[in-house]
Amino acid sequence: MGIGLSSIGGQSSQIEELIKQYMAIESKPMDTLKKTKETLSTRSAMFQDLNSSLLSLRNVSDALVPTDTESLYDAKTAVSGDANVFTAQAGPEAQEASYSIFVERLARNDVVISGRFTSSATEISDNAGSGDKTFTVTVGDTSYEVLISISEGDDNSTVLTNMATAINRSEAGSCVSATVVCEEAGTARLVIESKSSGSANAIVLSESGGSHNILALSGTSSESQSSGETGGYLVARDSLDAKFNLNGLDFLRSSSVVSDAIPGITLTFKKAQESGAQAVGLEIKPDTNGIKARLKAFVTSYNSTMKFLQNKTMVDAHGGIRGDLAGEAVYLDLKIRMARAVQTKVEGTESPTIVRLFDLGIARDRSGQLSIASESKLDKALAENPDSVLDLLASEDGVARRVRNLMDPFVSSAGIIDRQRKAISNQITTIDSRVKSLEGRLEMREKALRTQFSSLLNALTLVSAQSAMINSFMSQSSYMSLMY
């Protein structure tokens, strides 16, 4: 515990200042360590930024290299002449071609309804009698049994609502949904709708049990079309499928999303066309926009990384500026190899006129920055020589592979940057340990100084008191000698 000096004479403040100055001298080695730690932390953050930049460039380069499952260079785009009528998506296997499509009707979900009843009346339960009733719902090749309980005196709305609930809670609920609607105030009607469109998913209802059958008594039938207040199916079964004409041929499909009419093309019909309307065109062509977008991302990332390296390796003797990586051969070499990777001719391309990035309209200025100087030149190369563009960028010696391979040793786990950051982290850990040790020693030293100076003050105070007593005694002696 430190000894306070504030109560020991006017000299305490001077002693406090002496202790402060002494401790400042004693703390210099620790201050040096802390400054070194700050420098190392800043350098570690710089390496983190560098790693992010190199990793980004590595990833955008890799995005230009085809994989076993996807090739950007085989991508196709489907252009609909009227997206309000239909849209289309093209897979890489789609063939370049033009089509003419007329959409006659969209696919619909089958709907079966009950008869319309007065909600508060009880004729359904009166005729059916109380107890459990069963009926079967069939969709496609699968049938589901539905059980409903009727109590004596249940009104029509309650019976129909219980039927809807029983259907939804049964396994049939995976294929159909049921609800009760009120077309007019005080009426109720059961509506059963298939969850999938087309005639293949039409609803078939059946039951057995004679005169007390619940479907028959509620007028819920899948055998005839509804009319007025009677139940039945709403749409003719032969009108549930989507119907369209493709290049003069008629097609029927159970869904308005069709993926098996044209290989590699998925059509999504949006609305039916009026009779006599013109067919809508569909064009399948290479998707050059995807390649262009990734090339632009590559150019942007390359420029950012190159600028970062140039700033960090720069040495300006006149301005007294020295980058964090100045003189580090591995990064000076990386900068040179990056420039070489985007400038050197690529051998073995299909077209002898597309062997450098410049042939795609991509230029490099004196500062080493890339730019798409001629987008029309790029468009032409993609349209007329897509295979050569693929070779230039993604062949074994292609530009994108070169750059990607340059980045790998730096950004991989246990790579160059990872090792450098770990080395810095180890240095910081060592410094933290030394600082902690020095802080303990300095604390002990400060306590010792306070104890020593406190003892000195006490001694000085005692001497001062004794001196005052002697002076007082001497003064009294002199006075008495003069008196006598």
C-alpha positions as CSV (number, residue, x, y, z in Angstrom):
1,M,0.0,0.0,0.0
2,G,1.5,3.4,-1.0
3,I,2.2,6.1,1.6
4,G,0.5,9.4,0.9
5,L,2.6,12.5,1.0
6,S,0.0,15.2,0.9
7,S,0.1,15.7,4.7
8,I,3.8,16.1,5.0
9,G,4.7,19.7,4.6
10,G,4.9,21.9,1.5
11,Q,7.7,19.8,0.0
12,S,5.3,16.9,-0.8
13,S,4.3,18.3,-4.2
14,Q,7.9,18.7,-5.2
15,I,8.6,15.1,-4.2
16,E,5.5,13.9,-6.2
17,E,7.0,15.7,-9.3
18,L,10.4,14.0,-8.6
19,I,8.7,10.6,-8.5
20,K,6.8,11.4,-11.7
21,Q,9.9,12.3,-13.5
22,Y,11.8,9.4,-12.2
23,M,9.1,7.0,-13.2
24,A,8.9,8.5,-16.7
25,I,12.6,7.6,-17.1
26,E,12.0,4.2,-15.8
27,S,9.0,3.7,-18.1
28,K,10.8,4.4,-21.4
29,P,11.6,0.8,-22.2
30,M,7.9,-0.1,-21.7
31,D,6.8,2.9,-23.8
32,T,9.1,1.7,-26.6
33,L,7.5,-1.7,-26.4
34,K,4.0,-0.3,-26.7
35,K,5.0,1.8,-29.7
36,T,6.4,-1.3,-31.3
37,K,3.1,-3.1,-30.6
38,E,1.2,-0.3,-32.3
39,T,3.4,-0.5,-35.3
40,L,3.0,-4.2,-35.5
41,S,-0.8,-4.0,-35.1
42,T,-0.9,-1.5,-38.0
43,R,1.2,-3.7,-40.1
44,S,-1.0,-6.7,-39.3
45,A,-4.1,-4.7,-40.4
46,M,-2.3,-3.8,-43.6
47,F,-1.7,-7.4,-44.3
48,Q,-5.4,-8.2,-43.7
49,D,-6.4,-5.5,-46.2
50,L,-3.9,-6.9,-48.7
51,N,-5.2,-10.4,-48.2
52,S,-8.8,-9.2,-48.8
53,S,-7.7,-7.5,-52.0
54,L,-5.7,-10.5,-53.3
55,L,-8.5,-12.9,-52.3
56,S,-11.1,-10.8,-54.2
57,L,-8.9,-10.8,-57.3
58,R,-8.4,-14.5,-56.9
59,N,-12.2,-15.1,-56.7
60,V,-13.1,-12.9,-59.7
61,S,-10.4,-14.6,-61.7
62,D,-11.7,-18.0,-60.7
63,A,-15.2,-16.9,-61.8
64,L,-13.9,-16.6,-65.4
65,V,-12.7,-20.3,-65.3
66,P,-15.4,-22.9,-66.2
67,T,-16.2,-25.6,-63.7
68,D,-17.2,-29.2,-64.4
69,T,-20.9,-28.3,-63.8
70,E,-21.1,-24.8,-65.2
71,S,-19.5,-22.9,-68.0
72,L,-20.1,-19.2,-68.3
73,Y,-19.1,-19.4,-71.9
74,D,-21.9,-21.8,-72.8
75,A,-24.6,-19.7,-71.1
76,K,-27.6,-18.8,-73.2
77,T,-30.2,-16.1,-72.8
78,A,-33.8,-16.4,-73.8
79,V,-35.5,-13.2,-75.1
80,S,-39.3,-13.1,-75.2
81,G,-41.0,-10.8,-77.6
82,D,-43.6,-10.0,-75.0
83,A,-42.9,-10.7,-71.4
84,N,-46.5,-10.0,-70.5
85,V,-47.5,-13.2,-72.4
86,F,-44.6,-15.4,-71.4
87,T,-41.0,-15.4,-70.1
88,A,-38.3,-17.9,-70.8
89,Q,-35.1,-19.1,-69.2
90,A,-32.4,-20.9,-71.2
91,G,-29.9,-23.5,-69.9
92,P,-26.4,-24.0,-71.4
93,E,-27.6,-27.0,-73.4
94,A,-30.2,-24.8,-75.3
95,Q,-29.6,-24.3,-79.0
96,E,-29.4,-20.9,-80.6
97,A,-32.7,-20.6,-82.5
98,S,-35.8,-18.5,-83.0
99,Y,-39.4,-19.7,-82.1
100,S,-42.9,-18.5,-82.6
101,I,-45.4,-19.1,-79.7
102,F,-49.1,-18.5,-79.3
103,V,-50.6,-19.0,-75.8
104,E,-54.2,-20.1,-76.2
105,R,-54.9,-20.7,-72.5
106,L,-53.1,-21.1,-69.1
107,A,-53.3,-24.1,-67.0
108,R,-55.9,-24.0,-64.2
109,N,-56.4,-25.8,-60.9
110,D,-59.5,-28.0,-60.7
111,V,-62.3,-26.7,-58.4
112,V,-65.2,-28.8,-57.1
113,I,-68.0,-27.1,-55.2
114,S,-71.0,-28.2,-53.2
115,G,-74.6,-27.0,-53.7
116,R,-75.5,-23.6,-52.2
117,F,-77.4,-23.9,-48.9
118,T,-79.0,-21.6,-46.4
119,S,-76.4,-21.4,-43.6
120,S,-78.9,-21.7,-40.7
121,A,-81.0,-24.5,-42.1
122,T,-80.4,-28.1,-41.1
123,E,-81.4,-30.2,-44.1
124,I,-78.0,-31.8,-44.6
125,S,-77.7,-33.1,-41.1
126,D,-81.4,-34.0,-41.0
127,N,-81.1,-36.2,-44.1
128,A,-77.7,-37.6,-43.3
129,G,-78.3,-38.4,-39.7
130,S,-75.8,-38.1,-36.9
131,G,-72.6,-40.1,-36.7
132,D,-69.4,-40.6,-38.7
133,K,-69.4,-40.3,-42.4
134,T,-66.6,-41.1,-44.8
135,F,-65.8,-40.2,-48.4
136,T,-62.7,-40.5,-50.7
137,V,-60.7,-37.8,-52.4
138,T,-58.6,-38.9,-55.4
139,V,-56.0,-36.8,-57.1
140,G,-54.0,-38.4,-59.9
141,D,-53.3,-42.0,-58.9
142,T,-53.6,-41.4,-55.1
143,S,-56.7,-41.8,-53.0
144,Y,-57.3,-40.4,-49.5
145,E,-60.1,-41.3,-47.1
146,V,-61.8,-38.4,-45.2
147,L,-63.8,-38.9,-42.0
148,I,-66.4,-36.4,-40.7
149,S,-68.7,-36.5,-37.7
150,I,-72.2,-35.0,-37.8
151,S,-74.2,-34.2,-34.7
152,E,-78.0,-34.0,-34.6
153,G,-79.2,-30.5,-35.3
154,D,-76.0,-29.2,-37.0
155,D,-76.8,-26.4,-39.4
156,N,-75.7,-26.5,-43.0
157,S,-72.8,-24.0,-42.4
158,T,-71.5,-26.2,-39.6
159,V,-71.6,-29.4,-41.6
160,L,-69.9,-27.8,-44.6
161,T,-67.2,-26.2,-42.4
162,N,-66.6,-29.6,-40.7
163,M,-66.2,-31.2,-44.1
164,A,-63.6,-28.5,-45.1
165,T,-61.7,-29.0,-41.8
166,A,-61.7,-32.8,-42.2
167,I,-60.4,-32.6,-45.7
168,N,-57.6,-30.2,-44.8
169,R,-56.5,-32.2,-41.8
170,S,-56.5,-35.5,-43.6
171,E,-53.7,-36.7,-46.0
172,A,-55.8,-35.3,-48.8
173,G,-54.7,-31.9,-47.5
174,S,-51.4,-32.4,-49.3
175,C,-53.2,-32.3,-52.7
176,V,-56.3,-30.2,-52.2
177,S,-57.5,-27.3,-50.0
178,A,-61.0,-26.8,-48.8
179,T,-62.9,-23.8,-47.5
180,V,-66.5,-22.5,-47.1
181,V,-67.6,-19.3,-48.9
182,C,-70.7,-17.1,-48.7
183,E,-71.9,-16.1,-52.1
184,E,-74.8,-14.2,-50.6
185,A,-75.5,-13.2,-47.0
186,G,-76.9,-16.2,-45.1
187,T,-75.7,-18.9,-47.5
188,A,-72.8,-21.3,-47.4
189,R,-70.9,-23.4,-50.0
190,L,-68.0,-25.8,-49.8
191,V,-65.1,-25.2,-52.2
192,I,-62.5,-27.9,-52.8
193,E,-59.5,-26.8,-55.0
194,S,-56.6,-28.9,-56.3
195,K,-53.1,-27.5,-55.3
196,S,-51.7,-28.4,-58.7
197,S,-52.9,-27.4,-62.1
198,G,-53.9,-29.5,-65.1
199,S,-56.2,-32.4,-65.9
200,A,-53.7,-34.8,-64.4
201,N,-54.6,-33.3,-61.0
202,A,-58.3,-33.2,-61.4
203,I,-60.3,-34.0,-58.2
204,V,-62.4,-37.2,-58.1
205,L,-64.8,-37.6,-55.2
206,S,-66.5,-40.9,-54.2
207,E,-68.4,-42.5,-51.3
208,S,-70.5,-45.5,-50.4
209,G,-73.3,-45.8,-47.9
210,G,-76.6,-45.4,-49.7
211,S,-79.1,-42.6,-49.0
212,H,-77.2,-41.1,-46.2
213,N,-74.1,-40.2,-48.2
214,I,-72.7,-36.8,-47.2
215,L,-71.3,-35.9,-50.6
216,A,-74.6,-36.6,-52.3
217,L,-76.7,-34.7,-49.7
218,S,-74.4,-31.7,-49.9
219,G,-74.4,-31.7,-53.7
220,T,-70.6,-32.1,-53.8
221,S,-69.9,-34.0,-57.1
222,S,-67.0,-34.3,-59.4
223,E,-69.0,-36.0,-62.1
224,S,-70.9,-33.1,-63.6
225,Q,-70.3,-29.3,-64.1
226,S,-71.8,-26.9,-61.6
227,S,-74.6,-24.7,-62.7
228,G,-76.4,-22.0,-60.6
229,E,-77.0,-23.3,-57.1
230,T,-76.0,-26.9,-57.9
231,G,-72.6,-28.4,-57.1
232,G,-70.0,-29.9,-59.4
233,Y,-66.7,-29.0,-61.1
234,L,-66.3,-25.4,-62.2
235,V,-64.1,-25.8,-65.3
236,A,-64.5,-28.5,-68.0
237,R,-61.8,-31.1,-67.4
238,D,-60.5,-30.8,-70.9
239,S,-59.8,-27.1,-70.3
240,L,-57.6,-27.5,-67.3
241,D,-54.4,-27.9,-69.2
242,A,-52.3,-25.1,-70.7
243,K,-52.6,-25.0,-74.5
244,F,-50.1,-23.3,-76.8
245,N,-48.9,-23.4,-80.3
246,L,-45.2,-23.6,-80.9
247,N,-43.9,-23.2,-84.5
248,G,-47.3,-24.4,-85.9
249,L,-47.6,-27.4,-83.5
250,D,-50.2,-27.6,-80.7
251,F,-49.1,-28.5,-77.2
252,L,-51.0,-29.4,-74.0
253,R,-49.3,-29.3,-70.6
254,S,-50.7,-29.6,-67.1
255,S,-48.7,-26.5,-65.9
256,S,-48.2,-23.0,-67.2
257,V,-44.5,-23.6,-66.5
258,V,-43.2,-25.8,-69.3
259,S,-39.7,-27.2,-69.4
260,D,-40.1,-30.1,-71.8
261,A,-41.3,-28.5,-75.0
262,I,-37.9,-27.1,-76.1
263,P,-34.8,-28.8,-74.8
264,G,-33.0,-26.6,-72.3
265,I,-35.7,-23.9,-72.3
266,T,-38.2,-23.2,-69.5
267,L,-41.3,-21.3,-70.6
268,T,-43.5,-19.5,-68.1
269,F,-46.9,-18.5,-69.5
270,K,-48.3,-15.3,-68.0
271,K,-51.6,-14.7,-69.8
272,A,-53.7,-16.2,-72.7
273,Q,-53.7,-14.3,-75.9
274,E,-56.9,-13.2,-77.7
275,S,-58.0,-15.1,-80.7
276,G,-56.5,-13.6,-83.8
277,A,-53.5,-12.1,-82.0
278,Q,-50.0,-12.4,-83.4
279,A,-47.7,-15.2,-82.1
280,V,-44.9,-13.9,-79.8
281,G,-41.3,-14.5,-80.8
282,L,-38.6,-16.2,-78.7
283,E,-34.9,-15.9,-79.5
284,I,-32.2,-18.0,-77.9
285,K,-28.7,-16.6,-78.1
286,P,-25.4,-16.6,-76.2
287,D,-25.5,-14.7,-72.9
288,T,-22.6,-12.3,-73.4
289,N,-23.9,-10.0,-70.6
290,G,-22.8,-12.6,-68.0
291,I,-19.3,-12.8,-69.4
292,K,-19.0,-9.0,-69.7
293,A,-20.1,-8.5,-66.1
294,R,-17.5,-10.9,-64.8
295,L,-14.8,-9.3,-67.0
296,K,-15.7,-5.9,-65.6
297,A,-15.4,-7.3,-62.1
298,F,-12.0,-8.7,-62.9
299,V,-10.8,-5.4,-64.3
300,T,-12.0,-3.5,-61.2
301,S,-10.4,-6.0,-58.8
302,Y,-7.2,-6.1,-60.7
303,N,-6.8,-2.3,-60.7
304,S,-7.6,-2.1,-57.0
305,T,-5.0,-4.8,-56.1
306,M,-2.4,-3.3,-58.4
307,K,-2.9,0.2,-56.9
308,F,-2.6,-1.2,-53.4
309,L,0.7,-2.9,-54.2
310,Q,2.1,0.1,-55.9
311,N,1.3,2.3,-52.9
312,K,2.7,-0.1,-50.4
313,T,5.9,-0.9,-52.3
314,M,6.6,2.8,-53.2
315,V,9.8,4.6,-52.2
316,D,9.9,8.4,-52.6
317,A,13.3,9.6,-51.5
318,H,12.5,13.2,-52.1
319,G,9.2,13.2,-50.3
320,G,10.6,10.9,-47.5
321,I,7.8,8.4,-48.2
322,R,8.4,4.7,-47.8
323,G,5.6,2.1,-48.2
324,D,4.9,-0.6,-45.7
325,L,6.2,-3.2,-48.2
326,A,9.0,-1.2,-49.7
327,G,12.0,-3.4,-50.4
328,E,10.1,-6.7,-49.8
329,A,11.1,-8.7,-52.9
330,V,8.1,-11.1,-52.8
331,Y,5.6,-8.2,-53.3
332,L,7.8,-6.4,-55.8
333,D,7.9,-9.6,-57.8
334,L,4.2,-10.1,-57.5
335,K,3.5,-6.7,-58.9
336,I,5.7,-7.4,-61.9
337,R,4.2,-10.9,-62.5
338,M,0.7,-9.5,-62.3
339,A,1.5,-7.0,-65.1
340,R,3.1,-9.7,-67.1
341,A,0.1,-12.0,-66.7
342,V,-2.3,-9.5,-68.3
343,Q,0.1,-8.5,-71.1
344,T,1.7,-11.7,-72.3
345,K,0.3,-13.4,-75.4
346,V,-1.8,-16.5,-74.8
347,E,-0.8,-19.4,-77.1
348,G,-3.2,-21.9,-78.7
349,T,-6.3,-19.8,-79.0
350,E,-8.7,-20.8,-81.7
351,S,-8.5,-17.4,-83.4
352,P,-5.1,-15.9,-84.2
353,T,-6.6,-12.5,-83.8
354,I,-7.6,-13.0,-80.1
355,V,-4.4,-13.7,-78.2
356,R,-4.2,-10.7,-75.7
357,L,-6.7,-8.8,-73.6
358,F,-6.2,-5.9,-76.0
359,D,-7.9,-8.0,-78.6
360,L,-11.0,-7.9,-76.4
361,G,-10.9,-4.1,-76.2
362,I,-9.2,-4.1,-72.8
363,A,-6.2,-1.7,-72.6
364,R,-3.5,-1.1,-69.9
365,D,-2.2,2.4,-69.2
366,R,1.2,3.6,-68.0
367,S,0.2,3.3,-64.4
368,G,-0.6,-0.4,-64.9
369,Q,-4.4,0.1,-64.7
370,L,-6.8,-1.9,-67.0
371,S,-9.9,-0.5,-68.7
372,I,-12.4,-1.6,-71.2
373,A,-11.5,0.9,-73.9
374,S,-13.7,-0.5,-76.6
375,E,-16.9,-2.3,-75.5
376,S,-18.0,-2.7,-79.1
377,K,-14.7,-4.7,-79.7
378,L,-15.5,-6.9,-76.7
379,D,-19.1,-7.4,-77.9
380,K,-17.9,-8.4,-81.4
381,A,-15.3,-10.9,-80.0
382,L,-17.9,-12.5,-77.7
383,A,-20.5,-12.8,-80.5
384,E,-18.1,-14.0,-83.3
385,N,-15.3,-15.9,-81.4
386,P,-16.7,-17.1,-78.1
387,D,-14.4,-20.1,-78.1
388,S,-11.3,-17.9,-78.6
389,V,-12.4,-15.7,-75.7
390,L,-12.7,-18.9,-73.6
391,D,-9.2,-19.9,-74.6
392,L,-7.8,-16.4,-73.9
393,L,-9.2,-16.2,-70.4
394,A,-9.6,-19.7,-69.1
395,S,-7.3,-22.1,-70.9
396,E,-4.4,-23.6,-69.0
397,D,-2.3,-20.5,-69.8
398,G,-5.2,-18.1,-70.0
399,V,-5.2,-14.7,-68.3
400,A,-7.7,-15.6,-65.6
401,R,-5.9,-18.8,-64.7
402,R,-2.5,-17.0,-64.6
403,V,-3.8,-14.3,-62.2
404,R,-5.7,-16.9,-60.1
405,N,-2.6,-19.0,-59.8
406,L,-0.5,-15.9,-58.8
407,M,-2.9,-15.2,-55.9
408,D,-3.2,-18.7,-54.5
409,P,0.2,-18.9,-52.6
410,F,-0.6,-15.6,-50.9
411,V,-4.2,-16.1,-49.8
412,S,-4.3,-19.9,-49.2
413,S,-4.4,-21.3,-45.6
414,A,-0.8,-21.2,-44.3
415,G,0.1,-19.1,-47.3
416,I,2.5,-16.2,-47.4
417,I,0.3,-13.6,-45.9
418,D,-1.1,-16.0,-43.3
419,R,2.4,-16.8,-42.1
420,Q,3.4,-13.2,-41.9
421,R,0.3,-12.3,-39.8
422,K,1.0,-15.2,-37.5
423,A,4.6,-14.1,-37.0
424,I,3.3,-10.6,-36.1
425,S,0.8,-12.0,-33.8
426,N,3.5,-14.0,-32.0
427,Q,5.6,-10.8,-31.6
428,I,2.7,-8.9,-30.2
429,T,2.1,-11.8,-27.7
430,T,5.7,-11.6,-26.6
431,I,5.5,-7.8,-26.2
432,D,2.3,-8.0,-24.1
433,S,4.1,-10.5,-21.8
434,R,7.1,-8.2,-21.4
435,V,4.9,-5.1,-20.8
436,K,3.0,-6.9,-18.1
437,S,6.2,-7.9,-16.4
438,L,7.6,-4.3,-16.6
439,E,4.3,-2.8,-15.3
440,G,4.6,-5.1,-12.2
441,R,8.3,-4.0,-11.7
442,L,7.5,-0.3,-12.1
443,E,4.6,-0.5,-9.7
444,M,6.9,-2.0,-7.1
445,R,9.6,0.6,-7.8
446,E,7.1,3.5,-7.4
447,K,6.0,2.1,-4.0
448,A,9.7,1.8,-2.9
449,L,10.3,5.4,-4.0
450,R,7.3,6.7,-2.1
451,T,8.5,4.8,1.0
452,Q,12.0,6.2,0.7
453,F,10.9,9.8,0.1
454,S,8.3,9.6,3.0
455,S,11.1,8.5,5.4
456,L,13.3,11.3,4.2
457,L,10.5,13.9,4.7
458,N,9.9,12.6,8.2
459,A,13.6,12.9,9.0
460,L,13.7,16.4,7.6
461,T,10.7,17.3,9.6
462,L,12.3,16.0,12.8
463,V,15.6,17.9,12.1
464,S,13.6,21.0,11.4
465,A,11.8,20.8,14.7
466,Q,15.0,20.2,16.6
467,S,16.7,23.1,14.8
468,A,13.8,25.3,15.8
469,M,14.1,24.3,19.5
470,I,17.8,25.0,19.5
471,N,17.3,28.4,17.9
472,S,14.6,29.2,20.5
473,F,16.9,28.2,23.3
474,M,19.8,30.2,22.0
475,S,17.5,33.3,21.6
476,Q,16.4,33.0,25.2
477,S,19.9,32.6,26.5
478,S,21.1,35.8,24.7
479,Y,18.2,37.8,26.1
480,M,18.9,36.7,29.6
481,S,22.6,37.6,29.3
482,L,21.6,41.1,28.3
483,M,19.2,41.5,31.2
484,Y,21.9,40.7,33.8
